[in-house]
Amino acid sequence: MLNLKFCGGARTVTGSCFLLEVGQKKVLIDCGMFQGGKALRMRNFLEFPFNPEEIGCLFLTHAHIDHSGLIPKLVKEGFRGNIYATRATADLCRIMLPDSGHIQEAEAEWENRKARRAGLKETSPLYTVEDALAALDYFQAINYGEVVTLSPELAFRLQNSGHILGSALLELWVTEEGRQKKFVFTGDLGREQQYIIPDPYVMEEADFLIMEATYGQRLHEAEEEKEKILAEVINATMKRGGNIVVPSFAVGRTQELAYILNKLLDRGEIPLLPIYIDSPMAIKATDLFLRHAECFDLEMRACLARGECPLHFPEAHFTPTVEESRAINEVQGAMIISASGMCDAGRIKHHLKHNLWRPESTILFVGYQAEGTLGRRLLEGAKHVSLFGEDIAVRAQIASIQGFSAHADRDELLKWVGKFKQKPSQIILVHGETDSLENMAELLETKFQVNVYIPSYLEEISLLPLGRELEPSEEFSARLKAQQIINMWEESASNFRSLLFSYLEEETDIASLVSLEERLGFITRQLEQETRSLKSLPLLFGPSRKEKEGYLSREEDEGEAMEEEAS
């Protein structure tokens, strides 16, 4: 038996988690948190779709929370195996997971204050700081390029994926019934020629490639172009007398930004403005970066050898305390780099509250904004947003530079696959929204004539025999559609509940309530129509991959698969 279950990261860009069953052994690849809209985030509070006590070990590709953020919950619920990661990833998790635990505690307290006022039942945090600290005991640091044999059936190696500090491609060799198969999990695949981090390692062969496709239909700006755009945004905002507020991921993106801003200042392409790094985690991560030179490219190593540090310069002000962060609210004509990168938590929400309504300011996005996040709503043109229970008008300039992404874009993904000397028998696309996944699948099939499959959340597939096309069952398609309808209803109900509470507090007029009631009726009719469509549902993902879609086959041996294809 060789089965792979997609417990996250399927048709979405967060929650990466894959369960691989080899005979009686069960291993996990990543255990990430779902981020985005409320319906998606609620998955974090569901029971794991496996028994944590039965998992032998966990392979962690990198420290970003959408890949590591549910590890404390996993350990809390019984996991006692080793967590294999690079040294830098293990060190980053020592600051990121306790910080995430603190956020879970704070969010639970905020929700419970509302529940107490409404006379509702209180809830516990997803996990605590103490849970996160306990999970760190299970980490085992591994060097890049080191082959580790866990048993006669299982061996692995981590190679640099070029995404963030310590990020890794996972090579996994599985032997069952005398047959060895090689899996490659990309985690998040980085870009060529980005600053600080080396290019992704070139793989030469694999039987199964499980690959991310976050930017499967988009291209990034060139390095020179993104620096030019950044300078233009800064200069234009300085002329208006505003602030540039940058929601940035604390690990990777903030350090790259600091590196480039230092270069622009040295070349005189931007004025000598104060640059605030306002994220305790980003500050800790920046210090940690400098302790892991084994993860740097040659240019960064050369800088350090000359006694230079491109991440620390006179204009960069690190503000670890709450008091220092609050003082930034009085500043004009500055750049404020703060987490979180999708604007869903952390100090960035306070800076948005103080700058979104100012037409002289700019909100600059330098990373991916998942569906349902505040960052995505701002990019899509929201005119008003709610922050800390207050309605904020969006009058600031909204700008985006895709070239700062640490993910490979469409052409870079294709180029990386093109370097395989022996193409995979099966490519499985994950970690992307549906349009990006489908576009990348079509490009891969056309360019390399390989089988490509796009799994769905909680789908389980049998990976033998090789070289066949995968096909989803009608039963699974109907169940998935039903789950989507449930998610739609839960998110709508949550949104309407929040609106009603805000109306009660503000003593809203009757006309607003009538309008709300009409909207609720419209959504209810939509959901009823979707539910009726289940009765006539053929296959959710349409026809076979021969007609540009994927499918899941449950045949257990090669003979049955060949017979099915012939028929």
N, C-alpha and C positions, 0 to 999 in steps of 0.2 A: 504494500500500500504506500503510495506516494501522493499525498493530498496537500493542497494549499488553500487556506481559508483567508478571506480578505476582511479582517476585523476593523479596518479603517483605511483611510487613504484611497478609497475606491470611488471614483467619480466625484471626488472632492480633493482639495489641496491640503487638508489637515487630517489629524488623527491617524497617521501612518502606523499600521500594526498588521503583521502577517503571521499566521500560524502555519507552520510546516510540520506535517506528520510523516514520519519515516518509520514504517512498521508500528512498533509500540512507543516510539520516542516522539516527543512533541517539543518543538523549539519555537521561540518567537523572534521575529525580526522587527525591531522598534516597538515602542508602546507609547504612542503620542496622544496628545490631547486634541480634541475637536475644538476648533475655533470658528467663529462666524455668527450666523443667526442663532436665535434662542433654541430653535428646534434641533439644530446641529449640536449646540453646546450641551443639550440635555442628554446626548448619548454618553457623555462623560459620567453621568450618574447611574447609567444602566449597569446591570451585572455584566461582567465580561462574558463573551460568547464562548468561553472555555473555562475549565477549572484551573485557577492559578497554581494550585498545589501540584498539578500534573505536568507543568512546564519544566523541562529539564534545564534550559538555559535561555538567555536572551542576548541577541546580538544587537548592539545599538550603533546605528550608522553615524549619528552626530547629536549634538546637545540641544538643538532647537526644540522648544517645548512641544511643537506639533509632532515631534518624533520621540521625545523622552518624557513628556509631562504627566503620563499616567503610571510611571514606574512606582512612585510611592503608594498609589492605590493598589497596584499589583502585589507589592510586598505586604501591604496591610492585609490583603485578602488571602495570603498563604503562600506566595511564591518564595522559594528558598534556594533557587539555583544561582549560578554565577551570571553576572551581567558583563559581557565582553565588549570593550570599547578601547579606543586609542587613549594614550595618556592625557592628551589635551582635552578630549571629550570628557573623560572622567573628572578632570579638574574643573572644567566648566560646569558640569552637573553639580559639583559641590557648592557652587554659588547660585545656580539657576533653579534647582529643585527646591531648596529651602525658601528661596524668594517666591516661587510659585505657591508653596505651602502657606506663606504669609498672605498672599493674594486670596487664596481659597478661604482662609479664616476671616479676612476682612470682608469679602463678598458675602459670606454666610451671615456675619453679624449685621451687615447692611440689610440683607433680605429679611433677617429675623426681626429687626426693628420695625420694618413695614408689616410683617406678619403679626407682631404683637399689637400694633395699632388697629389692625383689621380683625383681631380675634382669631387668627388662623394658627395652624400648627407650625412650630419652629422646626428648622432642618439643621443637620450637621454639615460641616464643611466637607468637601470632596476628600480632602486629606489635610493634615496639619503640618506645621514646620517640623514637629517631632517625628511624624511619619516619614517626611522627606529625609531627615537625618538618618533614620533607621535604614532607609533603602540604600544609602551610600555604602553601607558595609558590604554589599554584595557585588560591588564593582571590581572587575579584574582588568588592569591596564595592559594593553597589548601594543607592541611596536608595529609600525607599518612594515609590510613585507614579510612578517614572521608567520610561517605555517604552523598552526596549532592543531594537533590531533587529539580529539576528545574521546574517541572510541574507534574501533575498527570500521564503524559505519559512518563516522562523521569527522570531517576536518575542515578548517576554515583559514582564511587569510584576509587581512584588512589592507587596502591600498588607498592612497590619497584620492579623494573625489573632487578636490579643487573647489569646494563650496564655502566652507568656513574653517576656522582653526580646528584641526582634529577630525574633520569630516572624512568619512571612509566609504569606499566601495567594498561590499562584502562578497568574497568568493567562498562558496560553500560546496564542498565535495561530499556527496551522499552515496553510500554503497548499500544496495539492497538486493538480496538474492544473487550476489556475485556481479551485479551490474553497477557501475559507477556513473553518476550523473553530476554535472557541474551547474550550480545555480550562481548567477550574478545579480545581486540587488544593488541598484545604484544609490539608494537613499536619495539625497538631492545631489544632482550632478552640477558641478560648477562650470565656469567659463574659462576659455583660454585667455592668457595675457592679462588677467586682472591683477591688481596690486596686492602685495603681501603674500598671497597664497599661490602655490605652484599650479600648473595646469593639471586637469584630471589625468589620472593614470590610464594608459592605453591598454584595454583588454584585447586579447587575441582570439579567445574562443570561449564558448559556453553552450550548454544544452538549453537552459532556460534563462532568459534575461528579463528581470522584473525591473522596469525602467520608469522613472518619473517623466511627466510631460506637462509640467506647469505652464511652460510657454510654448506649447506644441503648435500654436498658430501665430506666434508673434516674433518680431525681430527687435533686438536691442540696438540702441545707438552705439557707434564706435566709441572707443575710449576718448579720442580727441574731441568728438562731438559732444559727449556728455559733460566734459570739462568746460567746453564753450558754453553750453546751455546753463550749467550751474553758475558760471560767472555772470551771464546775462541776467539771470533771475536775481542774483544778489545785488548787482549794480542797479537794476531797475527799482528794486524794493528800497535800497538805500536812498535813491533820489526822492522817493515818496515819503521817506522818513519813517518807514514801518519796520516790522520784524519779519525775519524769515523763520517760520516754525517748521521743523522737520521731524515728522514721526519716523523713528528709525529703530530697527531691531538692535538690541543692545550688544549682540554678539555678531561681529562680522561687518555689518553695514556701517555702524558708527565708527569703527576703526578705519575702514576704507575712506569714509567721508573726511575724517581728520587728516588722513594721509594726503588726499587730493587738495583739501583746503590749504594745507601747509605749502603745497606746490604753487597754488594760485597766488598766495600771499607773497611767496619768494619771487615770483615772476612779475609782481605788481599788477596782476590782472583784476584784482578786487581790492577795495579799500581795507585799511587796518581796522576791522570791526571786531567787537568782542564776540567770541564764539563760546556758548555755554553748553557743556556736555552735562545735561541734567538727568541723570539716571544712575542711581547707586550701582545697579548691576553692570551698566556699561563702563563705569569707572573701574569696578573690580575686574571686569573682563579685559579692559585695556591693559591693566597691570599684569594680568595673567598672560596675555598675548606675548609680552616681552620675556616670559620664562619658557617659551616653547619655540625656540629658534629652529627646531627640527621640522616645523611645519611651514617655514618661510621659503619664499622663492629667493633666487640668487641676489636680486636687487635689494631686497629688504635685509638680507644677511650682510651685504656689502655696506649698507648704511650703518648698521649696528657696529660693524668692524671698524668703521671710521669714527666711532664715538658719537654718531648722530642718532637722534630718536625722532622719526617723522610723526610720531603720535603725540608728542609733547612739544609745544611751541608757545611763545609768549601770549598770543591772542586766545589760546584755548584755556577756558576756565572750567574746572571740574567742581560741581556743586553737590556733594554727597548729602548734606543735611536738608531737612525740611525748611529751615529758616532761610538757607541760601537759595533754595528753589523758589520760595515765596517772593524773595527780593527781586527775582527776575521779572515779576509782574509789573514793576515800576520802570522797566528798561524800555527804551525805544532805540531803533537803529542797531539791532543785534541779530545774530543767528542763534536759535535755540534748538538743539538736537536732543530729543527726549523719547523715551519708550512709553507705550509699546508701539511697534511698527504699524499695527493696523488700527490704532487709536481706541482699542477696546478696554484698556486698563492703564494704570500707572499715571505718572505726572503729566504725560502729554495731554490728557483730557483737561487739566487745569490751564495749560498754555493755550489750548484751543478755545476754551471759555473766554480767555482774556484777549484773544486776537482774531477770532473768526468774524466778529462784527466790525472790525476795523478795515476799511477799504484800502488803507495804505500798506497793510501787511500782506504777506504771502504764506500760504500753506503749501509746502513742497513735499511731494511724495517721491520716495526713492526706492520703493519696494512693492511687492505684490500685495494687493488688497483683496482678501477673500470675500466671496458673496456673503451678504448679511452683516458685514462689519461697518463701523462708522466711517472708516477710511474709504470704503467702496462707495458709500452713499455720497460722501463729499465729492469724490471723483466723478460720480454720475450726475452731479449738478444739483444736489439738495439745496434748497433755499433757506431752510430752517432745520436745526437739529436740537435735540434735547440733551443737556449736560447737567448732571446733578439736580435734576428736576426743574431746570430752567430752560425756557425756549430761547435759543440763540439764533439770531439772523446771520446768514452766511454772506458777508460782503467782502471778505478778503479774496485776493486772487488765489485760485487753485491751480497749481502746476504739478507736473509729473515728469520724471526722468527715468525711463525704463532701463537705461544703460547701467544703472547702479545695481541691478538685480544680481544676486549671486547664483542664480539659476541659468543654466545653458538655455539659449533661445532655440527656435525651431531649427535653424540651419546648423547650429552648434550640436544639437542632439543628433541630427542626421550625420554630421561629420564624424562624431564620436563612434556611432554604430558602424560607419563605413570603414573604420580602422580595424575591425575584427578580421582576422585572416580566415577564420572559420565561422560563418554566420550562425547565430543561435537557431535551433530548430523551432523554438517558440519564443516570441516576444510578448510580454504581458505589460500593458500600460497602466500605470497608477499615478496617484498624486497629481491630479489635474481636473479641471472642470470639463464637462462632457464635450463641448465644442473643441477644446484643445486636444483632448484625447482622440477624438474621431478624426480630426485633421491629421494628427501625427500618424495614426494607424494607416490611413490611406497613403500617406507619403512613404512610409516604411515598406508597405506592401508593393507599391509601384516601383520604388527605387531598388529594393533588395530581394524581392520575391520571397518574402518570409511570411510565416503565419503570425498574425497579430491578433491579440484578444484584449478586450476591455472588460474587466470584471465589475461587479456591483457589490455594494456593501453587504457583508455577511455571506457572500457567495462562496461556495466550496467547490473546487475542481480537482479532478483526478488528472495527474500529470503523466500518466503512462497509458498507451504507448506514445513514443515520440513521433513528431512529424505529421500529426493529424491536426485538423482544425477543431477548435473547442466550440461548444454549442450550448446555449442555455436552455433549461427545461421550461416548458410552459407553466408548470406549477410555480417555479421560482419567480418567473416574470410577474405572475399575478400577485404573489406575496409581496414582491418589491413594490408594485404599484400601490397595493393597499397600504404599505408602510409609508409611502410618499404622501398619500392622502391624509393619513394620521398626522404626519409631521406638519402638513399644511394647516390642518385644523388646530393643532396645538399652538403653532406660532401665531395664527390669527387670534385664537382665544386669549393668548398671553398679551398680545398687543392691545386688544379691545379692553381687557381687564385693566391694564395700566392707564389707558385713556379715561376709562370711567372713574377710576380713583382720582386722577388729576382733575377731572371735571367736578367731582364732588368737593375737592379741596378749594377749587376756584369759584364755586357757585356759578357754573356755566349756564347760559340761557337755554331755554327749551328748544330753540331752533337748532342749536349745535347737537343736542341729543337726538333730535329727529333725523338729522343728517347722518349721525353715527349709526342709528338704527337701520337706515336705508343701506348703508355700506355693509353692515352685518348681514342683511338679507341677501344682498348681491353675492357676497362671498359664500354664504350657505348654499345658494342655488348652484354656484360653480362647483362646490364640493359634491353636491348631490349628482350633478352631471358626470363628474369624474368617477364617482362610485358606480353609477350605472354602466359606465364604459367597461368595467371589469368583466361583465358578463360576456362581452364579445371580444375580450382581449386575446389576440393570437399569440405573438411573441413580443414582449415589451421592446426588445431591441431590433425588431424587424426581421428581415430575411437573413439568409446565411451570409457568412463573411465573403462568399463569392459575390454577393450583392452589396458589399461594403459595410457589413455589420458583423459582430462577433457572436459566437454561440458556444454552449457548454455541452460536451458529450460525456455521457456516463459509462461508455463502453469500458470494459475492464481488460481487454486484451486486443492485440493488434489485429487478429483475425476478424473479430466482430467489427472493428473500425473499418477495415477494408471492405467487408461485406456491405456495411451501411453506405459507404461511399459509392460502391458499384451500383447499389439500388437507386 
